[in-house]
Amino acid sequence: MDTILVRGGRRLHGKVSISGAKNAALPIMAASLLSDGEVVLSNIPDLDDVSTMCDVLEALGVRVRRAGSRLLFRADNLEENEAPYPLIRKMRASFLVAGPLLARLGAVRIPLPGGCAIGLRPIDLHLKGFMAMGAEIRQDGGVIEAVAPRGLHGARVYLDVPSVGATENILMASCFASGETIIENAAREPEVVDLANFLVRMGADIRGAGTSAIRVTGVSRLSGVAYEIIPDRIEAGTYMIACAIAGGDVFIRNAVPEHIRAIAAKLAEVGVRVIEADGGVRVIADKRPAPTDITTTAYPGFPTDLQPQMMALLSVAAGTSVITETVFEGRFMHVAELKRMGARIRTENQTAIIEGVGELSGARVRVPDLRAGAALVLAGLRAEGETEISDVHHIDRGYESIEAKLRAIGADIERVSDGVSVSRIAQVL
């Protein structure tokens, strides 16, 4: 099992490049099921979740080929409508194949999804949308079966909450539905917009992506296309917070300023300078952060995927901060690990009160989920001594070469596999 070792106390300087967005790549990969020609996706991050989605698509009969940072898909002879449980259980995003399969083949069988254990993330909104468009839903033994024997039809679908996954699945399912589908209270995240842009490039008729009402008029076919995935705003935010917690001056290359307004605003509140520039943003942190309060919410609010990293930063702030988590009820599992490093945090239901300390201390910690893992790495950048982080496979699901990127801007960090430094072997090779 790999571990990551971080020795704190080094300021960060230089440039770091942001990879393609995981949360945009996965639904767009699933949407390739709708195409009757070749789909070529570029700026694809090299992540475990991307590999899992490739395996899911291949199991469904899609021909998948990788060429550098590009992925090529051909689903023109698609016949299989049942996704395999061993793959679906690895990653919640794999449920996104349900909408395209239902639209393309008129039926889908798919196990209930897995993924990070950060709380209940029900799929009822996905199924509600499918049923509104004419699908019949059955559940048996943990397997969902959706059937539309007469095809899907346009409908008005209101989402009780602006779920990203439900918006994406219903959006894909509606591409071949007869008539017009309106998704109300739709998610507005950049990843949803990227999916819609991709579908439009293939020939879909979609209006309103990025607003709370998306209108889709069904078409008869979607063709192959070449498309580039947007940069990852969560990865960008993570490196912005890394600079803030370690101190320094870092240029975040490829960051899209419009996508990171919320994190930039909060960093400004704690005394970090964020300067928009051509090709990215520059982050300058030259003093101890001030405290602030944060409430996570849907885009364009503060993202839940950056809450753990921000908690790591606020654990060394000069005062008391409050974080309220409104998206996932189980997203405070990193608290116990940060406390092992000397953080003073107490939780009350969905609220965390963080009393900033002067310094953190290196410790042995375990990664409970993807974003918590990033938070522990960032805490290690500030901690005195060495932080040993285990279960780092969670981090690999969402961050491409995190230790290499941090090392390139001055961090003392390495990956160790069975006691051998992977980082040093890579440098020799």
Disulfide bonds with the S-S distance in Angstrom:
none
